[in-house]
């Protein structure tokens, strides 16, 4: 066996060991990420939200708005409103009020309610309103990203904080520890269709 042949075998063996080490390392990273992500489970009514739809942003748990409406049996409409800033408006009418999630990437998203049939500015109650930086004496504003804790778009899906949406609908929100470092966030409607 020549020195060149031995060198080649050594390099091939070292390469295999490196690949094994890297695979083992990446599995540890993925396991850690999965463990961190699975610390919270969300139950909407009697429906458990799939773990891949649960986000933890700034210590707040978010799930897709479409998952919330589907799980809780809500009707939802969408409108695109043009203006100085184009707005996306998701409205969920109830018996006495309408819950809206509306906004855009520049101004941020609001979670608001208003009595049915009343849509003037003073009729809105904002459950969440983003802080913004506006030019003096102008309507030109941008969301303050450092303090923003509102709904976000991920992979084309609008994610909303379960705490804000529960408050908007007057739903009960309970955080139940399982004793093993994990928590179930359980949301129930005590006023179906209010």
VOPAGU-2260 file (C-alpha; in pm, 1 decimal, decimal comma):
REM VOPAGU-2260
SITE   aa  ch    i         X         Y         Z
SITE  UNK   A    0       0,0       0,0       0,0
SITE  UNK   A    1     146,3     333,4    -103,7
SITE  UNK   A    2     155,3     647,4     107,9
SITE  UNK   A    3     -78,4     813,9    -141,6
SITE  UNK   A    4    -333,2     529,7    -102,7
SITE  UNK   A    5    -315,1     547,5     279,0
SITE  UNK   A    6    -363,2     924,8     268,1
SITE  UNK   A    7    -670,9     884,3      48,4
SITE  UNK   A    8    -822,3     622,8     285,9
SITE  UNK   A    9    -751,6     846,7     584,1
SITE  UNK   A   10    -917,3    1146,2     418,5
SITE  UNK   A   11   -1219,9     935,3     317,8
SITE  UNK   A   12   -1252,0     802,2     673,7
SITE  UNK   A   13   -1216,3    1151,3     819,1
SITE  UNK   A   14   -1482,9    1274,6     576,1
SITE  UNK   A   15   -1724,9    1002,5     688,6
SITE  UNK   A   16   -1660,9    1090,6    1054,1
SITE  UNK   A   17   -1716,3    1459,3     978,4
SITE  UNK   A   18   -2049,7    1384,7     806,8
SITE  UNK   A   19   -2160,3    1168,4    1102,1
SITE  UNK   A   20   -2058,6    1440,3    1348,1
SITE  UNK   A   21   -2243,0    1708,7    1151,4
SITE  UNK   A   22   -2555,7    1494,8    1121,6
SITE  UNK   A   23   -2551,8    1426,1    1493,3
SITE  UNK   A   24   -2504,9    1795,7    1564,7
SITE  UNK   A   25   -2791,5    1901,3    1336,7
SITE  UNK   A   26   -3023,2    1646,1    1496,4
SITE  UNK   A   27   -2944,7    1800,4    1836,1
SITE  UNK   A   28   -3030,1    2146,4    1701,1
SITE  UNK   A   29   -3356,3    2022,5    1550,2
SITE  UNK   A   30   -3445,6    1839,9    1872,6
SITE  UNK   A   31   -3380,1    2154,9    2075,4
SITE  UNK   A   32   -3591,9    2363,8    1837,8
SITE  UNK   A   33   -3873,9    2108,5    1850,4
SITE  UNK   A   34   -3858,8    2096,9    2229,8
SITE  UNK   A   35   -3874,0    2476,8    2253,7
SITE  UNK   A   36   -4158,6    2494,4    2004,5
SITE  UNK   A   37   -4361,1    2220,0    2170,6
SITE  UNK   A   38   -4347,4    2392,4    2510,1
SITE  UNK   A   39   -4691,5    2536,1    2427,7
SITE  UNK   A   40   -4998,5    2363,5    2288,5
SITE  UNK   A   41   -5311,9    2553,8    2191,9
SITE  UNK   A   42   -5665,2    2421,7    2214,9
SITE  UNK   A   43   -5945,2    2623,6    2053,2
SITE  UNK   A   44   -6276,9    2489,5    2177,3
SITE  UNK   A   45   -6234,5    2114,0    2135,7
SITE  UNK   A   46   -5974,6    2140,9    1857,5
SITE  UNK   A   47   -5601,8    2113,8    1926,3
SITE  UNK   A   48   -5399,9    2335,0    1691,9
SITE  UNK   A   49   -5128,7    2141,6    1502,8
SITE  UNK   A   50   -4788,1    2213,5    1656,8
SITE  UNK   A   51   -4647,9    2343,3    1326,5
SITE  UNK   A   52   -4910,1    2623,4    1336,8
SITE  UNK   A   53   -4809,8    2752,1    1682,4
SITE  UNK   A   54   -4560,2    3041,2    1691,7
SITE  UNK   A   55   -4393,9    3199,4    1993,7
SITE  UNK   A   56   -4298,7    3560,7    1918,0
SITE  UNK   A   57   -4174,0    3786,7    2199,4
SITE  UNK   A   58   -4326,5    3549,2    2455,0
SITE  UNK   A   59   -4671,6    3563,5    2294,4
SITE  UNK   A   60   -4836,3    3264,7    2128,4
SITE  UNK   A   61   -4977,1    3311,8    1777,5
SITE  UNK   A   62   -5181,4    3082,8    1551,7
SITE  UNK   A   63   -5323,8    3140,7    1202,5
SITE  UNK   A   64   -5644,8    3344,4    1198,4
SITE  UNK   A   65   -5791,6    3087,6     957,2
SITE  UNK   A   66   -5727,8    2814,0    1216,3
SITE  UNK   A   67   -5904,6    3019,8    1483,4
SITE  UNK   A   68   -6210,7    3083,9    1267,1
SITE  UNK   A   69   -6225,7    2722,6    1146,8
SITE  UNK   A   70   -6182,1    2571,7    1493,6
SITE  UNK   A   71   -6434,3    2803,5    1659,3
SITE  UNK   A   72   -6691,4    2786,7    1375,6
SITE  UNK   A   73   -6671,9    3155,9    1284,7
SITE  UNK   A   74   -6760,2    3324,9     957,5
SITE  UNK   A   75   -6489,1    3554,1     824,0
SITE  UNK   A   76   -6486,1    3800,7     536,9
SITE  UNK   A   77   -6186,9    3967,3     373,2
SITE  UNK   A   78   -6167,8    4312,2     215,4
SITE  UNK   A   79   -5879,3    4495,5      50,9
SITE  UNK   A   80   -5911,8    4869,0     115,8
SITE  UNK   A   81   -5710,8    5106,9     -97,7
SITE  UNK   A   82   -5588,8    5441,0      33,6
SITE  UNK   A   83   -5271,8    5619,7     140,0
SITE  UNK   A   84   -5184,9    5277,2     277,0
SITE  UNK   A   85   -5358,9    4968,8     142,9
SITE  UNK   A   86   -5521,7    4772,4     424,1
SITE  UNK   A   87   -5618,0    4407,8     461,7
SITE  UNK   A   88   -5936,7    4375,0     668,3
SITE  UNK   A   89   -6050,5    4042,1     813,9
SITE  UNK   A   90   -6394,5    4075,4     976,0
SITE  UNK   A   91   -6577,4    3822,1    1193,9
SITE  UNK   A   92   -6933,8    3936,8    1265,4
SITE  UNK   A   93   -7106,1    3826,0    1585,8
SITE  UNK   A   94   -7457,6    3895,7    1719,6
SITE  UNK   A   95   -7381,7    4238,5    1867,6
SITE  UNK   A   96   -7032,2    4328,0    1747,8
SITE  UNK   A   97   -6778,0    4259,9    1477,3
SITE  UNK   A   98   -6420,3    4159,4    1550,6
SITE  UNK   A   99   -6165,7    4280,8    1296,1
SITE  UNK   A  100   -5799,3    4214,8    1236,0
SITE  UNK   A  101   -5677,9    4478,8     994,3
SITE  UNK   A  102   -5361,8    4652,8     879,8
SITE  UNK   A  103   -5057,1    4604,3     661,0
SITE  UNK   A  104   -4681,5    4548,2     680,8
SITE  UNK   A  105   -4600,0    4921,3     694,7
SITE  UNK   A  106   -4844,1    5032,7     966,3
SITE  UNK   A  107   -4879,5    4698,6    1146,4
SITE  UNK   A  108   -5202,0    4516,9    1229,3
SITE  UNK   A  109   -5477,6    4611,0    1475,6
SITE  UNK   A  110   -5717,1    4380,1    1657,7
SITE  UNK   A  111   -6039,8    4576,0    1706,9
SITE  UNK   A  112   -6410,2    4546,2    1774,1
SITE  UNK   A  113   -6703,8    4768,9    1688,3
SITE  UNK   A  114   -7080,5    4744,4    1741,4
SITE  UNK   A  115   -7259,5    4603,2    1437,7
SITE  UNK   A  116   -7374,3    4880,6    1205,8
SITE  UNK   A  117   -7133,9    5137,2    1352,8
SITE  UNK   A  118   -6799,5    5182,8    1182,2
SITE  UNK   A  119   -6688,6    5537,1    1261,2
SITE  UNK   A  120   -6347,3    5582,3    1425,7
SITE  UNK   A  121   -6502,4    5652,6    1765,4
SITE  UNK   A  122   -6700,3    5324,5    1748,8
SITE  UNK   A  123   -6386,7    5109,8    1745,6
SITE  UNK   A  124   -6235,2    4954,5    2055,7
SITE  UNK   A  125   -5875,3    4852,6    1991,5
SITE  UNK   A  126   -5771,1    4536,7    2171,8
SITE  UNK   A  127   -5426,6    4579,5    2017,6
SITE  UNK   A  128   -5302,8    4894,6    1844,9
SITE  UNK   A  129   -4945,7    4917,0    1714,8
SITE  UNK   A  130   -4721,4    5204,8    1816,4
SITE  UNK   A  131   -4617,5    5412,6    1518,2
SITE  UNK   A  132   -4379,4    5686,8    1419,7
SITE  UNK   A  133   -4549,3    5956,8    1211,1
SITE  UNK   A  134   -4402,5    6249,0    1022,4
SITE  UNK   A  135   -4499,6    6582,2    1187,6
SITE  UNK   A  136   -4849,2    6698,4    1087,6
SITE  UNK   A  137   -4885,2    6408,0     847,2
SITE  UNK   A  138   -5061,1    6075,5     798,6
SITE  UNK   A  139   -4733,9    5919,6     683,0
SITE  UNK   A  140   -4651,5    5666,5     954,4
SITE  UNK   A  141   -4453,2    5349,3    1012,0
SITE  UNK   A  142   -4496,4    5086,0    1278,7
SITE  UNK   A  143   -4234,4    5090,0    1555,7
SITE  UNK   A  144   -4083,6    4747,3    1500,1
SITE  UNK   A  145   -3906,6    4747,9    1839,3
SITE  UNK   A  146   -4236,3    4754,1    2029,2
SITE  UNK   A  147   -4463,4    4577,1    1778,4
SITE  UNK   A  148   -4648,2    4280,8    1932,7
SITE  UNK   A  149   -4936,3    4248,0    1687,2
SITE  UNK   A  150   -5040,3    4000,3    1418,3
SITE  UNK   A  151   -4778,3    3895,3    1163,1
SITE  UNK   A  152   -4767,2    3736,8     819,2
SITE  UNK   A  153   -4569,8    3410,9     790,1
SITE  UNK   A  154   -4561,0    3206,1     470,3
SITE  UNK   A  155   -4858,5    3402,9     335,1
SITE  UNK   A  156   -5070,0    3330,0     645,5
SITE  UNK   A  157   -5192,5    3587,8     899,5
SITE  UNK   A  158   -5096,3    3479,5    1253,3
SITE  UNK   A  159   -5271,8    3640,2    1549,6
SITE  UNK   A  160   -5189,8    3639,3    1920,7
SITE  UNK   A  161   -5433,9    3407,5    2096,9
SITE  UNK   A  162   -5448,7    3648,1    2391,8
SITE  UNK   A  163   -5565,6    3941,7    2172,3
SITE  UNK   A  164   -5824,7    3735,9    1986,2
SITE  UNK   A  165   -5963,0    3580,4    2306,5
SITE  UNK   A  166   -6001,9    3928,3    2455,2
SITE  UNK   A  167   -6171,9    4061,2    2139,9
SITE  UNK   A  168   -6429,3    3778,4    2144,3
SITE  UNK   A  169   -6470,1    3778,8    2524,7
SITE  UNK   A  170   -6353,5    3416,1    2533,4
SITE  UNK   A  171   -6204,6    3241,7    2834,6
SITE  UNK   A  172   -5830,4    3182,3    2814,2
SITE  UNK   A  173   -5662,1    2944,7    3057,3
SITE  UNK   A  174   -5296,2    2845,9    3070,4
SITE  UNK   A  175   -5266,7    2498,9    3218,4
SITE  UNK   A  176   -4921,5    2361,7    3314,3
SITE  UNK   A  177   -4873,9    1988,3    3270,1
SITE  UNK   A  178   -4608,7    1960,5    3542,7
SITE  UNK   A  179   -4335,9    1871,8    3292,0
SITE  UNK   A  180   -4249,4    2222,2    3172,8
SITE  UNK   A  181   -4515,9    2234,4    2903,8
SITE  UNK   A  182   -4832,4    2443,9    2891,7
SITE  UNK   A  183   -5174,6    2407,0    2732,8
SITE  UNK   A  184   -5335,5    2734,7    2629,1
SITE  UNK   A  185   -5705,2    2655,5    2629,3
SITE  UNK   A  186   -5956,9    2895,0    2477,8
SITE  UNK   A  187   -6328,2    2842,1    2523,9
SITE  UNK   A  188   -6623,2    3049,4    2413,3
SITE  UNK   A  189   -6859,4    3127,6    2696,8
SITE  UNK   A  190   -7075,7    3339,9    2467,9
SITE  UNK   A  191   -7102,7    3152,6    2136,8
SITE  UNK   A  192   -7176,6    3399,6    1861,2
SITE  UNK   A  193   -7195,9    3703,0    2093,2
